[in-house]
Amino acid sequence: MLIDLPTLALLFSAAFIAGLVDAIAGGGGLITVPALLAAGLPPQLALGTNKLQASFGSGSAMLHFIRAGRVNLRECYSGIIWTALGAGLGAWAVQLLDPGLLRRLIPWLLAAIALYTLFTPQLGRDDSHARWSAGPFFMVFGLSIGFYDGFLGPGTGSFWAMAFMLLFGYSMVRATAYTKVMNFTSNATALLFFLLAGQVQLVAGLVMGAGQFLGARIGARLVITKGAAFVRPVFITMVLAVLIKLILQR
């Protein structure tokens, strides 16, 4: 399908804002998926195109965090592998199974995350000791959260950030940085499945990808310069926004 230039300009703007927000706290899909649907893309094509543009955003933020020394890829190679496997399984399963069960379960988990973060002001302020070792941590959460991102998606960044903070002892800033590595992995893996199914509008996805790339760079820079005091309220706001969206969709 063809998309006119004014619509492409609006999609670029939406992706820029989404990339900015997503790099800080996740939830950029709340902006981009409705924008794609409003542009006239059918749901499956909108979801596939969203994965393309989201890969640019998460990839941009990931590269910025790596260059700033906030991410050491050697520490998360196993996480990348397990997350890719989980996302592949999720993208395959969504074509066979009804996502209704996850839609009913996820709002409760997001509500718990929002409340716990709100009433635990010290959470993620500094690095602390890890409660799980890397092997079991990345296997369990790479498979489960990766599967969820390939299968459904909303709130993926929130689940990763909370897992890194609670079980791996990362500060909120460090958790945000490593979350982008896992987000990029699951986005790129799920994208392959949508491409194979022919469910990606390349022009819209690439234009939005440019907006995502720029917005994510700015967002990642803000995370590093402003720290946890800045990330925390944005994180809680986006978790609540995803929660409300899922409840309204039920």
Secondary structure, DSSP 8 states (H G I E B T S, - for coil): ----HHHHHHHHHHHHHHHHHHHHHS-THHHHHHHHHHTT--HHHHHHHHHHHHHHHHHHHHHHHHHTTS--GGGGHHHHHHHHHHHHHHHHHTTTS-THHHHHHHHHHHHHHHHHHHT-TTTTSS----SS-HHHHHHHHHHHHHHHHHHT-TTHHHHHHHHHHHHS---HHHHHHHHHHHHHHHHHHHHHHHHHTT---HHHHHHHHHHHHHHHHHHHHHHHHH-HHHHHHHHHHHHHHHHHHHHHH-
